[in-house]
Amino acid sequence: MTVHMLVRSTGRRGWTVRCDLCEHTFAAAVAGRPEAVAFAETNGWIVGECTWCPMCAAAHTSRRTA
Ligand SMILES: [Zn+2]
């Protein structure tokens, strides 16, 4: 299964990050993808190999025993 970053430009002034696991999206009114990723991460999103919203990230990390 190919996983790619679901970070899309929504126009000239915005990016949308979409969760891999649910339908949640995060809109960042920033100029570039790195800024959008950083902005999402400060809001609890995990963006990397997978893209997860804060709720899915919490569910995942709470199940994970280090
Ligand atoms: Zn989610």
N, CA, C, O and the ligand as a Tripos MOL2 file, in Angstrom:
@<TRIPOS>MOLECULE
protein
  265   263    67     0     0
PROTEIN
NO_CHARGES

@<TRIPOS>ATOM
      1 N           0.8460   -1.1840    0.0000 N.3       1 MET1
      2 CA          0.0000    0.0000    0.0000 C.3       1 MET1
      3 C           0.8860    1.2400    0.0000 C.2       1 MET1
      4 O           1.7900    1.3950    0.8210 O.2       1 MET1
      5 N           0.6000    2.0740   -0.9140 N.am      2 THR2
      6 CA          1.3960    3.2900   -1.0180 C.3       2 THR2
      7 C           0.8060    4.3720   -0.1190 C.2       2 THR2
      8 O          -0.3800    4.6940   -0.1900 O.2       2 THR2
      9 N           1.6480    4.9010    0.6990 N.am      3 VAL3
     10 CA          1.2310    5.9990    1.5650 C.3       3 VAL3
     11 C           1.9310    7.2620    1.0980 C.2       3 VAL3
     12 O           3.1560    7.3130    0.9930 O.2       3 VAL3
     13 N           1.1680    8.2270    0.8340 N.am      4 HIS4
     14 CA          1.7650    9.5000    0.4400 C.3       4 HIS4
     15 C           1.1790   10.6150    1.2850 C.2       4 HIS4
     16 O           0.1110   10.4740    1.8800 O.2       4 HIS4
     17 N           1.8690   11.6800    1.3240 N.am      5 MET5
     18 CA          1.4410   12.7830    2.1660 C.3       5 MET5
     19 C           0.2180   13.4560    1.5670 C.2       5 MET5
     20 O           0.2330   13.9310    0.4320 O.2       5 MET5
     21 N          -0.8240   13.4810    2.3540 N.am      6 LEU6
     22 CA         -2.0590   14.0770    1.8840 C.3       6 LEU6
     23 C          -2.0880   15.5510    2.2570 C.2       6 LEU6
     24 O          -2.9530   16.0230    2.9940 O.2       6 LEU6
     25 N          -1.1260   16.2350    1.7270 N.am      7 VAL7
     26 CA         -1.0680   17.6750    1.9470 C.3       7 VAL7
     27 C          -1.2400   18.3280    0.5910 C.2       7 VAL7
     28 O          -0.4270   18.1550   -0.3180 O.2       7 VAL7
     29 N          -2.2960   19.0660    0.4830 N.am      8 ARG8
     30 CA         -2.6310   19.6030   -0.8220 C.3       8 ARG8
     31 C          -2.7570   21.1060   -0.7740 C.2       8 ARG8
     32 O          -3.1830   21.6920    0.2210 O.2       8 ARG8
     33 N          -2.3870   21.6910   -1.8470 N.am      9 SER9
     34 CA         -2.6300   23.1130   -1.9760 C.3       9 SER9
     35 C          -4.1030   23.3410   -2.2590 C.2       9 SER9
     36 O          -4.7080   22.6500   -3.0790 O.2       9 SER9
     37 N          -4.6580   24.3010   -1.5830 N.am     10 THR10
     38 CA         -6.0580   24.6350   -1.8110 C.3      10 THR10
     39 C          -6.1740   25.9860   -2.4960 C.2      10 THR10
     40 O          -7.2050   26.6540   -2.4160 O.2      10 THR10
     41 N          -5.1320   26.3650   -3.1510 N.am     11 GLY11
     42 CA         -5.1510   27.6660   -3.8080 C.3      11 GLY11
     43 C          -3.8340   28.3730   -3.5730 C.2      11 GLY11
     44 O          -2.8450   27.7440   -3.1950 O.2      11 GLY11
     45 N          -3.8150   29.6250   -3.7860 N.am     12 ARG12
     46 CA         -2.5740   30.3610   -3.6540 C.3      12 ARG12
     47 C          -2.1870   30.6330   -2.2150 C.2      12 ARG12
     48 O          -1.0170   30.8850   -1.9280 O.2      12 ARG12
     49 N          -3.1390   30.5880   -1.3130 N.am     13 ARG13
     50 CA         -2.8270   30.9960    0.0440 C.3      13 ARG13
     51 C          -3.2300   29.9680    1.0760 C.2      13 ARG13
     52 O          -3.4570   30.3320    2.2300 O.2      13 ARG13
     53 N          -3.3270   28.7150    0.7200 N.am     14 GLY14
     54 CA         -3.7450   27.7790    1.7370 C.3      14 GLY14
     55 C          -3.4070   26.3470    1.3910 C.2      14 GLY14
     56 O          -3.2870   25.9750    0.2240 O.2      14 GLY14
     57 N          -3.2570   25.5490    2.4410 N.am     15 TRP15
     58 CA         -2.9770   24.1340    2.2880 C.3      15 TRP15
     59 C          -3.9310   23.3570    3.1700 C.2      15 TRP15
     60 O          -4.3570   23.8220    4.2270 O.2      15 TRP15
     61 N          -4.2490   22.1760    2.7140 N.am     16 THR16
     62 CA         -5.1090   21.3150    3.5080 C.3      16 THR16
     63 C          -4.3810   20.0130    3.7950 C.2      16 THR16
     64 O          -3.8490   19.3660    2.8930 O.2      16 THR16
     65 N          -4.3680   19.6410    5.0730 N.am     17 VAL17
     66 CA         -3.8080   18.3680    5.5000 C.3      17 VAL17
     67 C          -4.9850   17.4540    5.7980 C.2      17 VAL17
     68 O          -5.8880   17.8160    6.5520 O.2      17 VAL17
     69 N          -4.9690   16.2780    5.2070 N.am     18 ARG18
     70 CA         -6.0780   15.3620    5.4260 C.3      18 ARG18
     71 C          -5.6070   14.1040    6.1360 C.2      18 ARG18
     72 O          -4.5680   13.5320    5.8050 O.2      18 ARG18
     73 N          -6.3910   13.6890    7.1130 N.am     19 CYS19
     74 CA         -6.0740   12.5060    7.9030 C.3      19 CYS19
     75 C          -6.1650   11.2490    7.0430 C.2      19 CYS19
     76 O          -7.0730   11.1050    6.2250 O.2      19 CYS19
     77 N          -5.2030   10.3390    7.2450 N.am     20 ASP20
     78 CA         -5.2240    9.0590    6.5360 C.3      20 ASP20
     79 C          -6.3570    8.1570    7.0150 C.2      20 ASP20
     80 O          -6.8620    7.3280    6.2580 O.2      20 ASP20
     81 N          -6.7490    8.3240    8.2680 N.am     21 LEU21
     82 CA         -7.6140    7.3480    8.9050 C.3      21 LEU21
     83 C          -9.0670    7.7870    8.9850 C.2      21 LEU21
     84 O          -9.9550    6.9470    9.1350 O.2      21 LEU21
     85 N          -9.3210    9.0480    8.8920 N.am     22 CYS22
     86 CA        -10.6920    9.5240    8.9380 C.3      22 CYS22
     87 C         -10.8210   10.7060    7.9860 C.2      22 CYS22
     88 O          -9.9200   10.9900    7.1960 O.2      22 CYS22
     89 N         -11.9350   11.3760    8.0760 N.am     23 GLU23
     90 CA        -12.2080   12.4300    7.1010 C.3      23 GLU23
     91 C         -11.8000   13.8140    7.5780 C.2      23 GLU23
     92 O         -12.1060   14.8170    6.9330 O.2      23 GLU23
     93 N         -11.1050   13.8640    8.7140 N.am     24 HIS24
     94 CA        -10.7390   15.1690    9.2280 C.3      24 HIS24
     95 C          -9.7090   15.8550    8.3310 C.2      24 HIS24
     96 O          -8.8120   15.2250    7.7710 O.2      24 HIS24
     97 N          -9.8730   17.1320    8.2250 N.am     25 THR25
     98 CA         -8.9060   17.9290    7.4760 C.3      25 THR25
     99 C          -8.4780   19.1110    8.3330 C.2      25 THR25
    100 O          -9.1760   19.5340    9.2540 O.2      25 THR25
    101 N          -7.3220   19.6160    7.9960 N.am     26 PHE26
    102 CA         -6.7930   20.7780    8.6950 C.3      26 PHE26
    103 C          -6.3680   21.7840    7.6510 C.2      26 PHE26
    104 O          -5.5590   21.4880    6.7710 O.2      26 PHE26
    105 N          -6.9180   22.9670    7.7560 N.am     27 ALA27
    106 CA         -6.6060   23.9980    6.7740 C.3      27 ALA27
    107 C          -5.6090   24.9760    7.3660 C.2      27 ALA27
    108 O          -5.8150   25.5070    8.4580 O.2      27 ALA27
    109 N          -4.5450   25.2060    6.6490 N.am     28 ALA28
    110 CA         -3.5090   26.1290    7.0960 C.3      28 ALA28
    111 C          -3.3240   27.2100    6.0420 C.2      28 ALA28
    112 O          -3.0100   26.9310    4.8850 O.2      28 ALA28
    113 N          -3.5220   28.4200    6.4600 N.am     29 ALA29
    114 CA         -3.3820   29.5310    5.5250 C.3      29 ALA29
    115 C          -1.9330   29.9930    5.5130 C.2      29 ALA29
    116 O          -1.6060   31.0770    5.9940 O.2      29 ALA29
    117 N          -1.0930   29.1710    4.9670 N.am     30 VAL30
    118 CA          0.3290   29.4750    4.8840 C.3      30 VAL30
    119 C           0.7850   29.2970    3.4430 C.2      30 VAL30
    120 O           0.0560   28.7810    2.5960 O.2      30 VAL30
    121 N           2.0070   29.7390    3.1910 N.am     31 ALA31
    122 CA          2.4580   29.8090    1.8050 C.3      31 ALA31
    123 C           2.9100   28.4640    1.2560 C.2      31 ALA31
    124 O           2.7140   28.1770    0.0750 O.2      31 ALA31
    125 N           3.5120   27.6420    2.1030 N.am     32 GLY32
    126 CA          4.1470   26.4510    1.5620 C.3      32 GLY32
    127 C           3.8250   25.2000    2.3440 C.2      32 GLY32
    128 O           3.3110   25.2600    3.4610 O.2      32 GLY32
    129 N           4.1330   24.0750    1.7480 N.am     33 ARG33
    130 CA          3.8690   22.7970    2.3970 C.3      33 ARG33
    131 C           4.6230   22.6300    3.7140 C.2      33 ARG33
    132 O           4.0230   22.1840    4.6920 O.2      33 ARG33
    133 N           5.8990   22.9650    3.7810 N.am     34 PRO34
    134 CA          6.5900   22.8110    5.0780 C.3      34 PRO34
    135 C           5.9270   23.6000    6.1880 C.2      34 PRO34
    136 O           5.8210   23.1250    7.3190 O.2      34 PRO34
    137 N           5.4820   24.7980    5.8690 N.am     35 GLU35
    138 CA          4.8000   25.6020    6.8830 C.3      35 GLU35
    139 C           3.4710   24.9710    7.2710 C.2      35 GLU35
    140 O           3.0880   24.9790    8.4410 O.2      35 GLU35
    141 N           2.7810   24.4320    6.2970 N.am     36 ALA36
    142 CA          1.5070   23.7740    6.5790 C.3      36 ALA36
    143 C           1.7170   22.5640    7.4830 C.2      36 ALA36
    144 O           0.9460   22.3420    8.4170 O.2      36 ALA36
    145 N           2.7560   21.7840    7.2060 N.am     37 VAL37
    146 CA          3.0640   20.6150    8.0250 C.3      37 VAL37
    147 C           3.4290   21.0540    9.4370 C.2      37 VAL37
    148 O           2.9530   20.4710   10.4110 O.2      37 VAL37
    149 N           4.2640   22.0680    9.5500 N.am     38 ALA38
    150 CA          4.6710   22.5450   10.8650 C.3      38 ALA38
    151 C           3.4760   23.0760   11.6460 C.2      38 ALA38
    152 O           3.3570   22.8470   12.8500 O.2      38 ALA38
    153 N           2.6050   23.7790   10.9580 N.am     39 PHE39
    154 CA          1.4190   24.3370   11.5960 C.3      39 PHE39
    155 C           0.4980   23.2170   12.0710 C.2      39 PHE39
    156 O          -0.0410   23.2740   13.1760 O.2      39 PHE39
    157 N           0.3240   22.2120   11.2420 N.am     40 ALA40
    158 CA         -0.5120   21.0800   11.6250 C.3      40 ALA40
    159 C           0.0910   20.3700   12.8320 C.2      40 ALA40
    160 O          -0.6300   19.9940   13.7570 O.2      40 ALA40
    161 N           1.4030   20.1860   12.8250 N.am     41 GLU41
    162 CA          2.0580   19.4730   13.9260 C.3      41 GLU41
    163 C           1.9140   20.2260   15.2400 C.2      41 GLU41
    164 O           1.7690   19.6070   16.2950 O.2      41 GLU41
    165 N           1.9520   21.5400   15.1900 N.am     42 THR42
    166 CA          1.7630   22.2990   16.4210 C.3      42 THR42
    167 C           0.3350   22.1750   16.9200 C.2      42 THR42
    168 O           0.0570   22.4700   18.0820 O.2      42 THR42
    169 N          -0.5690   21.7430   16.0600 N.am     43 ASN43
    170 CA         -1.9560   21.5520   16.4570 C.3      43 ASN43
    171 C          -2.2820   20.0930   16.7410 C.2      43 ASN43
    172 O          -3.4520   19.7170   16.8140 O.2      43 ASN43
    173 N          -1.2600   19.2790   16.8990 N.am     44 GLY44
    174 CA         -1.4790   17.9100   17.3360 C.3      44 GLY44
    175 C          -1.4860   16.8830   16.2180 C.2      44 GLY44
    176 O          -1.6190   15.6880   16.4840 O.2      44 GLY44
    177 N          -1.3480   17.3160   14.9890 N.am     45 TRP45
    178 CA         -1.3110   16.3740   13.8760 C.3      45 TRP45
    179 C           0.0520   15.6990   13.7920 C.2      45 TRP45
    180 O           1.0720   16.2580   14.1940 O.2      45 TRP45
    181 N           0.0380   14.5000   13.2660 N.am     46 ILE46
    182 CA          1.2740   13.8150   12.9540 C.3      46 ILE46
    183 C           1.3640   13.7320   11.4380 C.2      46 ILE46
    184 O           0.5040   13.1440   10.7810 O.2      46 ILE46
    185 N           2.3990   14.3180   10.9030 N.am     47 VAL47
    186 CA          2.5670   14.3310    9.4510 C.3      47 VAL47
    187 C           3.9380   13.7730    9.1330 C.2      47 VAL47
    188 O           4.9590   14.3190    9.5520 O.2      47 VAL47
    189 N           3.9490   12.6970    8.4010 N.am     48 GLY48
    190 CA          5.2110   12.0680    8.0560 C.3      48 GLY48
    191 C           4.9300   10.9650    7.0710 C.2      48 GLY48
    192 O           4.3870   11.2080    5.9930 O.2      48 GLY48
    193 N           5.2970    9.7450    7.4360 N.am     49 GLU49
    194 CA          4.9200    8.6060    6.6090 C.3      49 GLU49
    195 C           3.4190    8.5040    6.4990 C.2      49 GLU49
    196 O           2.8640    8.1760    5.4500 O.2      49 GLU49
    197 N           2.7680    8.8000    7.6320 N.am     50 CYS50
    198 CA          1.3170    8.8210    7.6640 C.3      50 CYS50
    199 C           0.8680   10.2140    8.0720 C.2      50 CYS50
    200 O           1.6340   10.9960    8.6360 O.2      50 CYS50
    201 N          -0.3610   10.4980    7.7810 N.am     51 THR51
    202 CA         -0.9370   11.7780    8.1850 C.3      51 THR51
    203 C          -2.1350   11.4870    9.0670 C.2      51 THR51
    204 O          -3.1300   10.9150    8.6220 O.2      51 THR51
    205 N          -2.0240   11.8910   10.3270 N.am     52 TRP52
    206 CA         -3.0810   11.6030   11.2860 C.3      52 TRP52
    207 C          -3.5370   12.8790   11.9570 C.2      52 TRP52
    208 O          -2.7370   13.7560   12.2850 O.2      52 TRP52
    209 N          -4.8370   12.9620   12.1520 N.am     53 CYS53
    210 CA         -5.3880   14.0630   12.9220 C.3      53 CYS53
    211 C          -5.0990   13.8130   14.4070 C.2      53 CYS53
    212 O          -4.7100   12.7080   14.7830 O.2      53 CYS53
    213 N          -5.2860   14.8320   15.2480 N.am     54 PRO54
    214 CA         -4.9790   14.6680   16.6780 C.3      54 PRO54
    215 C          -5.7110   13.4990   17.3210 C.2      54 PRO54
    216 O          -5.1410   12.8060   18.1640 O.2      54 PRO54
    217 N          -6.9480   13.2710   16.9460 N.am     55 MET55
    218 CA         -7.7070   12.1810   17.5600 C.3      55 MET55
    219 C          -7.1590   10.8160   17.1630 C.2      55 MET55
    220 O          -7.0040    9.9340   18.0070 O.2      55 MET55
    221 N          -6.8690   10.6470   15.8920 N.am     56 CYS56
    222 CA         -6.3060    9.3800   15.4390 C.3      56 CYS56
    223 C          -4.8960    9.2060   16.0010 C.2      56 CYS56
    224 O          -4.4980    8.0940   16.3480 O.2      56 CYS56
    225 N          -4.1570   10.2790   16.0880 N.am     57 ALA57
    226 CA         -2.8130   10.2020   16.6510 C.3      57 ALA57
    227 C          -2.8730    9.7850   18.1160 C.2      57 ALA57
    228 O          -2.0620    8.9770   18.5680 O.2      57 ALA57
    229 N          -3.8290   10.3340   18.8560 N.am     58 ALA58
    230 CA         -3.9810    9.9890   20.2680 C.3      58 ALA58
    231 C          -4.3850    8.5300   20.4180 C.2      58 ALA58
    232 O          -3.8750    7.8240   21.2880 O.2      58 ALA58
    233 N          -5.2960    8.0820   19.5740 N.am     59 ALA59
    234 CA         -5.7340    6.6880   19.6320 C.3      59 ALA59
    235 C          -4.5760    5.7590   19.3290 C.2      59 ALA59
    236 O          -4.4290    4.7080   19.9520 O.2      59 ALA59
    237 N          -3.7620    6.1490   18.3770 N.am     60 HIS60
    238 CA         -2.6400    5.3140   17.9910 C.3      60 HIS60
    239 C          -1.5820    5.2730   19.0880 C.2      60 HIS60
    240 O          -1.1110    4.1980   19.4570 O.2      60 HIS60
    241 N          -1.2130    6.4250   19.6020 N.am     61 THR61
    242 CA         -0.1360    6.4800   20.5780 C.3      61 THR61
    243 C          -0.5680    5.8890   21.9090 C.2      61 THR61
    244 O           0.2680    5.3840   22.6570 O.2      61 THR61
    245 N          -1.8660    5.9420   22.2220 N.am     62 SER62
    246 CA         -2.3100    5.3710   23.4940 C.3      62 SER62
    247 C          -2.3120    3.8500   23.4410 C.2      62 SER62
    248 O          -2.1930    3.1780   24.4660 O.2      62 SER62
    249 N          -2.4500    3.3180   22.2250 N.am     63 ARG63
    250 CA         -2.4100    1.8640   22.0870 C.3      63 ARG63
    251 C          -0.9950    1.3250   22.0670 C.2      63 ARG63
    252 O          -0.7560    0.1340   22.2660 O.2      63 ARG63
    253 N          -0.0790    2.2200   21.8250 N.am     64 ARG64
    254 CA          1.2940    1.8100   21.6070 C.3      64 ARG64
    255 C           2.0280    1.7500   22.9430 C.2      64 ARG64
    256 O           2.0520    2.7370   23.6780 O.2      64 ARG64
    257 N           2.6130    0.6290   23.2570 N.am     65 THR65
    258 CA          3.3540    0.5200   24.4960 C.3      65 THR65
    259 C           4.8430    0.5510   24.1940 C.2      65 THR65
    260 O           5.3770   -0.3030   23.4850 O.2      65 THR65
    261 N           5.4820    1.5430   24.7430 N.am     66 ALA66
    262 CA          6.8990    1.7150   24.4610 C.3      66 ALA66
    263 C           7.7360    0.8120   25.3490 C.2      66 ALA66
    264 O           8.9630    0.8180   25.2550 O.2      66 ALA66
    265 ZN         -8.2200   11.1340   11.9120 Zn       67 ZN67
@<TRIPOS>BOND
     1     1     2 1
     2     2     3 1
     3     3     4 2
     4     3     5 am
     5     5     6 1
     6     6     7 1
     7     7     8 2
     8     7     9 am
     9     9    10 1
    10    10    11 1
    11    11    12 2
    12    11    13 am
    13    13    14 1
    14    14    15 1
    15    15    16 2
    16    15    17 am
    17    17    18 1
    18    18    19 1
    19    19    20 2
    20    19    21 am
    21    21    22 1
    22    22    23 1
    23    23    24 2
    24    23    25 am
    25    25    26 1
    26    26    27 1
    27    27    28 2
    28    27    29 am
    29    29    30 1
    30    30    31 1
    31    31    32 2
    32    31    33 am
    33    33    34 1
    34    34    35 1
    35    35    36 2
    36    35    37 am
    37    37    38 1
    38    38    39 1
    39    39    40 2
    40    39    41 am
    41    41    42 1
    42    42    43 1
    43    43    44 2
    44    43    45 am
    45    45    46 1
    46    46    47 1
    47    47    48 2
    48    47    49 am
    49    49    50 1
    50    50    51 1
    51    51    52 2
    52    51    53 am
    53    53    54 1
    54    54    55 1
    55    55    56 2
    56    55    57 am
    57    57    58 1
    58    58    59 1
    59    59    60 2
    60    59    61 am
    61    61    62 1
    62    62    63 1
    63    63    64 2
    64    63    65 am
    65    65    66 1
    66    66    67 1
    67    67    68 2
    68    67    69 am
    69    69    70 1
    70    70    71 1
    71    71    72 2
    72    71    73 am
    73    73    74 1
    74    74    75 1
    75    75    76 2
    76    75    77 am
    77    77    78 1
    78    78    79 1
    79    79    80 2
    80    79    81 am
    81    81    82 1
    82    82    83 1
    83    83    84 2
    84    83    85 am
    85    85    86 1
    86    86    87 1
    87    87    88 2
    88    87    89 am
    89    89    90 1
    90    90    91 1
    91    91    92 2
    92    91    93 am
    93    93    94 1
    94    94    95 1
    95    95    96 2
    96    95    97 am
    97    97    98 1
    98    98    99 1
    99    99   100 2
   100    99   101 am
   101   101   102 1
   102   102   103 1
   103   103   104 2
   104   103   105 am
   105   105   106 1
   106   106   107 1
   107   107   108 2
   108   107   109 am
   109   109   110 1
   110   110   111 1
   111   111   112 2
   112   111   113 am
   113   113   114 1
   114   114   115 1
   115   115   116 2
   116   115   117 am
   117   117   118 1
   118   118   119 1
   119   119   120 2
   120   119   121 am
   121   121   122 1
   122   122   123 1
   123   123   124 2
   124   123   125 am
   125   125   126 1
   126   126   127 1
   127   127   128 2
   128   127   129 am
   129   129   130 1
   130   130   131 1
   131   131   132 2
   132   131   133 am
   133   133   134 1
   134   134   135 1
   135   135   136 2
   136   135   137 am
   137   137   138 1
   138   138   139 1
   139   139   140 2
   140   139   141 am
   141   141   142 1
   142   142   143 1
   143   143   144 2
   144   143   145 am
   145   145   146 1
   146   146   147 1
   147   147   148 2
   148   147   149 am
   149   149   150 1
   150   150   151 1
   151   151   152 2
   152   151   153 am
   153   153   154 1
   154   154   155 1
   155   155   156 2
   156   155   157 am
   157   157   158 1
   158   158   159 1
   159   159   160 2
   160   159   161 am
   161   161   162 1
   162   162   163 1
   163   163   164 2
   164   163   165 am
   165   165   166 1
   166   166   167 1
   167   167   168 2
   168   167   169 am
   169   169   170 1
   170   170   171 1
   171   171   172 2
   172   171   173 am
   173   173   174 1
   174   174   175 1
   175   175   176 2
   176   175   177 am
   177   177   178 1
   178   178   179 1
   179   179   180 2
   180   179   181 am
   181   181   182 1
   182   182   183 1
   183   183   184 2
   184   183   185 am
   185   185   186 1
   186   186   187 1
   187   187   188 2
   188   187   189 am
   189   189   190 1
   190   190   191 1
   191   191   192 2
   192   191   193 am
   193   193   194 1
   194   194   195 1
   195   195   196 2
   196   195   197 am
   197   197   198 1
   198   198   199 1
   199   199   200 2
   200   199   201 am
   201   201   202 1
   202   202   203 1
   203   203   204 2
   204   203   205 am
   205   205   206 1
   206   206   207 1
   207   207   208 2
   208   207   209 am
   209   209   210 1
   210   210   211 1
   211   211   212 2
   212   211   213 am
   213   213   214 1
   214   214   215 1
   215   215   216 2
   216   215   217 am
   217   217   218 1
   218   218   219 1
   219   219   220 2
   220   219   221 am
   221   221   222 1
   222   222   223 1
   223   223   224 2
   224   223   225 am
   225   225   226 1
   226   226   227 1
   227   227   228 2
   228   227   229 am
   229   229   230 1
   230   230   231 1
   231   231   232 2
   232   231   233 am
   233   233   234 1
   234   234   235 1
   235   235   236 2
   236   235   237 am
   237   237   238 1
   238   238   239 1
   239   239   240 2
   240   239   241 am
   241   241   242 1
   242   242   243 1
   243   243   244 2
   244   243   245 am
   245   245   246 1
   246   246   247 1
   247   247   248 2
   248   247   249 am
   249   249   250 1
   250   250   251 1
   251   251   252 2
   252   251   253 am
   253   253   254 1
   254   254   255 1
   255   255   256 2
   256   255   257 am
   257   257   258 1
   258   258   259 1
   259   259   260 2
   260   259   261 am
   261   261   262 1
   262   262   263 1
   263   263   264 2
@<TRIPOS>SUBSTRUCTURE
     1 MET1         2 RESIDUE 1 A MET
     2 THR2         6 RESIDUE 1 A THR
     3 VAL3        10 RESIDUE 1 A VAL
     4 HIS4        14 RESIDUE 1 A HIS
     5 MET5        18 RESIDUE 1 A MET
     6 LEU6        22 RESIDUE 1 A LEU
     7 VAL7        26 RESIDUE 1 A VAL
     8 ARG8        30 RESIDUE 1 A ARG
     9 SER9        34 RESIDUE 1 A SER
    10 THR10       38 RESIDUE 1 A THR
    11 GLY11       42 RESIDUE 1 A GLY
    12 ARG12       46 RESIDUE 1 A ARG
    13 ARG13       50 RESIDUE 1 A ARG
    14 GLY14       54 RESIDUE 1 A GLY
    15 TRP15       58 RESIDUE 1 A TRP
    16 THR16       62 RESIDUE 1 A THR
    17 VAL17       66 RESIDUE 1 A VAL
    18 ARG18       70 RESIDUE 1 A ARG
    19 CYS19       74 RESIDUE 1 A CYS
    20 ASP20       78 RESIDUE 1 A ASP
    21 LEU21       82 RESIDUE 1 A LEU
    22 CYS22       86 RESIDUE 1 A CYS
    23 GLU23       90 RESIDUE 1 A GLU
    24 HIS24       94 RESIDUE 1 A HIS
    25 THR25       98 RESIDUE 1 A THR
    26 PHE26      102 RESIDUE 1 A PHE
    27 ALA27      106 RESIDUE 1 A ALA
    28 ALA28      110 RESIDUE 1 A ALA
    29 ALA29      114 RESIDUE 1 A ALA
    30 VAL30      118 RESIDUE 1 A VAL
    31 ALA31      122 RESIDUE 1 A ALA
    32 GLY32      126 RESIDUE 1 A GLY
    33 ARG33      130 RESIDUE 1 A ARG
    34 PRO34      134 RESIDUE 1 A PRO
    35 GLU35      138 RESIDUE 1 A GLU
    36 ALA36      142 RESIDUE 1 A ALA
    37 VAL37      146 RESIDUE 1 A VAL
    38 ALA38      150 RESIDUE 1 A ALA
    39 PHE39      154 RESIDUE 1 A PHE
    40 ALA40      158 RESIDUE 1 A ALA
    41 GLU41      162 RESIDUE 1 A GLU
    42 THR42      166 RESIDUE 1 A THR
    43 ASN43      170 RESIDUE 1 A ASN
    44 GLY44      174 RESIDUE 1 A GLY
    45 TRP45      178 RESIDUE 1 A TRP
    46 ILE46      182 RESIDUE 1 A ILE
    47 VAL47      186 RESIDUE 1 A VAL
    48 GLY48      190 RESIDUE 1 A GLY
    49 GLU49      194 RESIDUE 1 A GLU
    50 CYS50      198 RESIDUE 1 A CYS
    51 THR51      202 RESIDUE 1 A THR
    52 TRP52      206 RESIDUE 1 A TRP
    53 CYS53      210 RESIDUE 1 A CYS
    54 PRO54      214 RESIDUE 1 A PRO
    55 MET55      218 RESIDUE 1 A MET
    56 CYS56      222 RESIDUE 1 A CYS
    57 ALA57      226 RESIDUE 1 A ALA
    58 ALA58      230 RESIDUE 1 A ALA
    59 ALA59      234 RESIDUE 1 A ALA
    60 HIS60      238 RESIDUE 1 A HIS
    61 THR61      242 RESIDUE 1 A THR
    62 SER62      246 RESIDUE 1 A SER
    63 ARG63      250 RESIDUE 1 A ARG
    64 ARG64      254 RESIDUE 1 A ARG
    65 THR65      258 RESIDUE 1 A THR
    66 ALA66      262 RESIDUE 1 A ALA
    67 ZN67       265 GROUP 0 **** ****
